[in-house]
Structures are given as structure tokens and as C-alpha cells.
Amino acid sequence: MGAILQSLGRTVLAGFVILALIVLFATGGKVNHAGLAIYLHVISGVMWIGLLWYFNFVQIPSMPKIPDDQKPAISKVIAPTALFWFRWAALATVVTGLLVAAVSGYLVSALTFQPFTPIGLGMWLALVMAFNVWFIIWPNQKKALGIVTVEAAEKAKAARMAMLTSRLNTMLSIPMLLCMVVPRWGGF
């Protein structure tokens, strides 16, 4: 067990092996494709929103408390890795969410609000948030973290823009999550 848990790759692989065994046992080997799409959507969404909340509830508030000589550990190692997973989890969440909507038969109606549905609103909120991740937060974080070289004033401006957009996404994540789960409760 120690060999599995000492490696993230082996840990994740073991998790998927356990998942496969549960699915095989519970379904007799008959996989529900819509259910699989929902599961992949939830996994990606947990990664995406978990990292969003990590940045906003842990990393950003903690940065002023970290001594300057220790900040490079965050800006050069932790933040770039977290932002990598953050970006790709956002994309995976959108792709799997669109897949769920397509296989469930409500993709077009949800995106066109015909009729208005909480899931449609949730999808649009998530699309705005994913846009923010890829086209506002990430380009500005590259400047703020020194991945792209810019003047100090532009670096500070980029850091502020990335932080404010991340806060906007945190704000939008609260109603978005409700809109995504409320249809399973029978609507509102």
C-alpha cells in the first residue's frame, strides 16, 4: 500500500481501478454512457472549482504573510503547477459538461434558454468562467509569475487583474454550482 500512496500517479491509477471494480460489480459490466459523462464532469468540476477556491481562500490571502525570501517557492513552483491543472480542469469540465448535455438531449435548449432552465444558466456561467480562466486569468498570471517578462508596473497590474477575475469566478461559482445541481432535485 505504501508504494501506491507514495506516487500520485499510482494513487490515481489505484483510484480508477477501484472505480472500475465498483462499476463492474454494480452494473454487471453494462456502462451507462450518460452516467459516465456525468461522473467525468463531476471529477473535472471538483478539480477546477477546488483549485479556484484554493487560490481564493488559501493562496491569495496567505501571500502577504509569507516572507519575501520564501515567495519564490509559491510563484515559481506551486502556482504554475496549480494553474496548469486549473486551466485543463476548466477545459475538461466544459467539454464533459457539453457531452453530458448532448447525450442527455438538452444541449441546444439549455444553451439557447428555450425554455429557461437552471442548467442552461449554469452552463453559461461556467462558459464565462472558463473563458476568464483561459483568456484573462492565465495570460495575466504568466506576467505576474514572470513566465512572460514585463515591466514591474505591468506585472503588478497583471497580478491585480488575475486576482480580480479569479474573485469574479469565485463569485460566479456559487450560483453556477446551484444551477448545476438543482435540476437533479426537481428544479426551482
Residue pairs with C-beta under 8 A, 6 or more apart in sequence:
3 10
4 10
4 11
4 14
5 11
23 31
33 103
34 100
34 103
34 104
37 96
37 99
37 100
37 103
38 100
40 92
40 96
40 99
41 93
41 96
41 97
41 99
41 100
44 89
44 92
44 93
44 96
45 89
45 93
45 97
45 180
47 85
47 89
47 92
47 93
48 86
48 89
48 90
48 92
48 93
49 173
49 177
51 82
51 85
51 86
51 89
52 86
52 166
52 169
52 170
52 173
53 170
53 173
54 82
55 82
55 86
55 166
56 166
56 167
56 170
59 74
59 78
59 79
59 82
60 163
60 166
63 71
63 74
66 74
75 144
75 145
75 146
76 145
76 146
79 141
79 145
80 145
80 147
83 137
83 138
83 141
83 145
86 133
87 133
87 134
87 138
90 129
90 130
90 133
90 134
91 130
91 134
93 126
93 130
94 126
94 127
94 130
97 123
97 126
98 107
98 123
101 107
101 110
101 111
101 119
101 123
106 117
106 119
108 114
109 115
109 117
109 120
110 117
110 119
110 120
110 123
111 120
111 123
111 124
112 120
113 120
113 121
117 183
117 187
118 178
118 179
118 180
118 182
118 183
118 187
118 188
119 179
119 180
119 183
121 175
121 179
122 175
122 176
122 177
122 178
122 179
122 180
125 172
125 175
125 176
125 179
126 176
126 180
128 172
129 169
129 172
129 173
129 176
132 165
132 168
132 169
133 169
136 161
136 162
136 165
137 162
137 165
137 166
137 169
139 158
140 158
140 159
140 161
140 162
140 165
141 147
141 158
141 159
141 162
142 148
143 150
143 154
143 155
143 158
143 159
144 155
144 158
144 159
144 162
146 155
150 158
182 188
